Amino acid sequence: MGIQTLAVDIGGSGIKVMVLDECGTPLAERDRLPTPQPAKPDAVIGAIAALAQGKTFDRVSVGFPGVVREGVTETAANLTPDWIMFDLATALSRQLDKPTRVINDADMQGLGAVSGQGVELVITLGTGFGSALFVNGKLVPNLELGHHPFRKGETYEEQLGRAALDQDGKAKWNDRLKRAIATLQNLFNYDTLYIGGGNTDRIAFQLPSNTKIVPNISGLLGGIALWKD
């Protein structure tokens, strides 16, 4: 069947896995477990190992919610401080006995969604606010737009993360998202904006014509691209 990849998406509320063939086609349904609380490395790796049990795969691709450099997680705003400078690629490779590559989760979702033409921006609306930028299909890694100032002295994540949605309600959240899209268009002058994440179903206004909602599965399908050197 060729090389099979276990794609893993680590989120603030859930961990998802799916096995892909070498063309990126899913070989089975997505499996999910709630993210352990507190979400420390050992607990998260244990959850991934449990999800991987019984599956056949040759390598592992991981999307992680924070800055990742050479498989090392440098930030983790929605998990725990234990992740700062944690070598996740090595730890998971040892746990699963398979070669493992790790990338920012929004970057991985973008790899599964973008067309490769022009300037393409990806944002994810979930526990936090993820972002990824592509220029003619080439990733600009670790953008981390969510922690940049947005409005009223708060960041994009503070205004558009799940906590803000729950606290301030759908109407205010949508108004902020509409403003954010206008701001990002002026900032990046992108050709296409892709919006993913679990809160896309809360969007209640007409999106601009150059904006597309992408399915959550894109965050897993992008895993195949990590091995295209």
N, C-alpha and C positions, 0 to 999 in steps of 0.2 A: 504493500500500500504506500510505499515511500515514507519520507520523514514526516512524523506527526509531532505537533507542537501543543503543549499544554499552555493555554493562554489564561492568565490570572489577572483579575481586576480587584485591587484592594481599595475599598471605599470606607468612608467613615461609619457607615451603617451596615454594609454587607460586603462579603468576599465572594466573587463569582469566578467560576472556572469553566473552560470549554476546550475540548480537543479539536484541533484543526488539521486538515491534511496539508500537503506542501503547497497547495494553491490557495489556502486560506478558507477552504470550505468546511463548515462545522460537520463533525462526524457523529455528534450526539447533541442532546439538549443541554442547555446551560444548567449548571448546578450552583447552588448558593447556600451560604451559611451566614448568620449574623456576625458582624465583626465583634470579636471578644471585647469585653469591657472590664478593666482597662485594656486598651489595644496595644499591649507590649509585644516586642518582637517574638518571644518564644510562643506566646498565645496565638499570634497571627500565623506564624509558621506552622504551628500545630493544626490550625484550622485548614490551611492550604494542604497539608499532608493528608488530613482526613478526606478532603474533597478529591484529592488525587488518587486515593486508594482504589484499586481495582481497575484503574484506567491504564491504557497502553499509550506511551508517548516517548519521544526520543530527546526532547529538549523543552525548556520552559521559558516563557515570556511573561514578564510581570509589569503591570501598570501600578505605580505607587503615587499616593497623593502628596507630593512634595518634590523638592529639588533632588535630582539623582545625577551623580557623576561617577562614571566607571563602576556602576553597580552599587555604589555607596549612597545611602539616603542621608542628605544633609539637612533637610527640614521635614517637619511632619506636624503642621499646625493643628490638624484634626485627629491626631492619634495621641502619642505620648512623647515626652522628651527623650525617652530611651532610644528613639530612632535616630537621633542626631549623630551623624558620622558612623552609622551602622552598615556593615558590609552585607547587605541583604542578598546580593547575587551569590556570594560565597556560601553564606549560611543555608540558603535554600537549595543550592546545588549539592551540598553535603547531605541535607535532609532527604532529598528526593533522588540523589545519585544520578543527576542529569545535568548537563550544561545549562546554565541559567543566565538570562539577560534581563535587566531591569531598566525601566524608563519611567518618566513622569506619566501619570495616568491620562491626563488630557493630551499629552503628546501621542500616547498610544491610541487614544480614541481618534485623534486627527489622522494618524496613519491609516486607519480603517475607513476614513470618510472623505478625505480631500481628493480632488480631481487631478492635482499636479499642475494646474494652470494658473498663473498669476499669483497675486497675494491672497492667501486664504487664512482666515482667523477662525479658531475653534474656541468656544467657551463651553464650560460644563456647569450646570446648575444642579448641585446636589447638597451634601452636607456643607461643602465649601463652594468656592468659585474657581474652577480650573480654567486654564487657557493654554493655547498652543498656536504658534505662528509658522506658516509655511510659505516659501517663495519658490514658485515653479516646482513644487513638490519636495523641496529641501527644507528640512526642519530647522527652525531656530530654537534650540533646546532651552528648557527651564525658564520660560517667560515669567511665570508666577505673577501675572497681572492682578490676581485676587488680593494681593497684599499692598497694592499701590493705592494712594488716596483717590477717592471717587467724589464724594460730596459730604458736606456738613461735618468735615473732620473725620470721616470714617472711610474705610477701604471698600472695595467692591465686595469682598467677602462679608464684611460686617453689614452691608446694606442688602446683599442679595443671597447670602447663605441660607440654609434651612432654618436656622434660629431666627433670622430676621423675618422670614416668611411666616413662621409660626407665631411670632410675637406681634408683628405689625399687620398681618393680614394680607390676603391675596391682592386687594385693590392697590394698596401702597406699594407692594412688591412689584406689581406689574408696571406701575408708573415709574418706579426706579429703573426697572429693566429697560423700558422704552428710552429713558434718558441715557442709560449706559450704552445702548446700541448706537444712539446718535453720537455720543462722545467717542466711542471706539471707531466708528466710521470716519470721523474727522481726524482721529489720531493715526490710524493705520492706512486709510484710503484703500481698504481691501477690495478685492473683486467679489469675494464671497465670504459670508459669515456662516459658520455651522454652529448650531446650538444643540448640545447633548446633555445628558444627566437626568436623574430621576424626577426633577421638578419641571421638566419641559411640559408636562401635562397641565401645569398650572398657568401657562401663558394664555392670556385672555384678550389679546389685541392682534390686529393684522400686522404681520411682520413685513419688513421691506422686501422688495422683489429679489434682492440679492442675498437673502437669508434663508437657510434651510435647517429644519429640525432633523437631527440624525438619531437613529435608534440606539439604545444603550448597548446593543450587541456590538456596535462599532468599536467599543472599548476593548473587546476581546479579539475581534477580527483583525485589528491592527497589530496583534502580536506576531503575525507571520512576517511583518516588515522588519522586525528587529534583527532578523537573520539574513537580510538581503544586503550583503556587503558590496 
